[in-house]
C-alpha cells in the first residue's frame, strides 16, 4: 500500500507535477479527436425513420425515453410485433434499454450481419487506402466473431469506433448481475483479444468473472455483462485526463442498469478509466446497484467515498506493480480525477489485489483479485480478502444488501 503525506509542500509539488503531465500530454498527443456520429451513419438513418413510423396505429416511442416507458410500450405489443420492429429497425431496437433482452439479442444479430456485409464491401473498395481496407477486414472479422452461436449481444452500434455489450449467463433469471466497465482504448476492435491479452479486454474480463462467480457460489444464478457501450478515451491523452467522456458514459451506464430485467442486485466492476465513469455515475445509479468495485483507478472524480453520494458499497484494489499509482491523484481545473481510492482516507473498502499482474491483470484466472471480485459479485462478502491496512473492509456487510 502506498504511504501518503498530506503536508502542504508535497501537495504543491504534486500539483506542479500534474500540470507538467498535462503539458506533456498536449505536446506529445494533443487533444484526442473523438469521432462523432454523422447523419449518414446507418443508425442515424434508422433513428430518423423510426421517429416517423407507427405500429398498430400508434407512434413509436422516443428512443431517449426512460427505460421503464420503453418497457411499457413493448409490453403492449404482441411477440410478433416486437420481432417485426426488431427486424425492421435492428440498430434501434437492439440498443433500447427496457426492451426484452431476447428481442435485443435477435435485433443485434441482424445488425451484426448487416454491418458485416458493409465491411465486406469496403474490403474491396479501391477508393479506400490500404489502411482503410485493412480496418474493414478487422471489423468484418470482429463482427463474424460476435455472430458465433450462443453469443448474447445486448447492444451494438458500428458507428465510428463502435460500441457493444455482451451478456454471459441468463439475464432474465439472474439473482446477481455484474457489469464490467473497461477503460481507455475500448472499441469494437478491442472488445475481445486472444492469447495472453485475452483477460485484458472487456469480453475476456467478463468471461473470467462469470466463471469465477459460478465457482464461488454454484447455487447462485449469476449473469455478467461486458459493457463496452460508451465512447472511451483513445490512449493516455487529454480525454483520459478529463471527465467529459466519463460523464457521457455514466448516463449510458445508469440507463442500461435501469433497463435490466428483474430486481437482482447489481455490482459494477470498473477498471482504470472505467472507474472514473463509475465514480461519476454513482450518485445517480439505480438503487439496485449494491457494489461499486474499482481496480487500477486513476480516481473517481471525488475526494472521498462519501462524496460519491451512493448507498452502494465502494471497494478498491490496486496491484503493487500497477503503473497507475504514479499518476498524480489530483483535480486541477477539471484535469485529473481526484483522490486515490486505495488511500485509506478515501473511505473505500480496500481489497487485496494479490497477484493481479500489473494494470491489466486484475481479471486473470487464478488471481486473488479475480477471486475477490467474484466474492463481491455473488454477495459472499465474508470471503473477500481485505488489504492488511484496512480493518473496516468487512464492516456492515450483514445489512440489507447481503445475499
PyMOL commands that set and color helices and strands:
alter all, ss='L'
color gray80, all
select helices_A, chain A and resi 8-28+42-52+67-75+79-88+90-93+101-122+130-146+188-190+195-200+202-216+238-241+244-258+273-284+306-308+323-326+344-346+368-377+381-383
alter helices_A, ss='H'
color red, helices_A
select strands_A, chain A and resi 54-55+58-59+152-157+163-169+176-181+222-228+265-271+289-295+313-317+349-350
alter strands_A, ss='S'
color yellow, strands_A
deselect
rebuild
show_as cartoon
